[in-house]
Amino acid sequence: MSNIYVRPLHTDDATQLHAIITLPEVARNLLQVPSKELATTIEWVKKIDPFCYRFVAENEGQIMGMASLSQINRPRLIHSGDL
C-alpha cells in the first residue's frame, strides 16, 4: 500500500490540479466555475496570499486532491480560520 503525502501546493502542480478541477464530477461541486484555460489555473497557483495556506494530497507523484486553510485577516479574528 502506498502512502498519501500532504504538502504545500507548488507552482509545478498547476497542470495536474487543472486536470482535476476540470473533471465534471469535481467542477459541479466547486463554489466557483473552474476556468477551462490552463493559463488561468497556473496564474491562480502562482498568486500568493499571505493569509491562505494551500495543500495537495499526493500519491506516487500524482495529485489526488487539494485543500486550503484561510486565516481571517481581521484583528479580532486573526487567531481563527476557515477550511
GIUR-V528575 format. One record per helix or strand of 3 or more residues. SS is the DSSP state (H for helix, E for strand). FROM is the first residue (numbers start at 1). TO is the last residue. If there is no record, write none. Layout:
# GIUR-V528575
ss = {SS:SS}
from = {FROM:FROM}
to = {TO:TO}
This chain:
# GIUR-V528575
ss = {E:H:H:H:E:E}
from = {5:11:24:38:52:62}
to = {8:21:27:46:59:71}
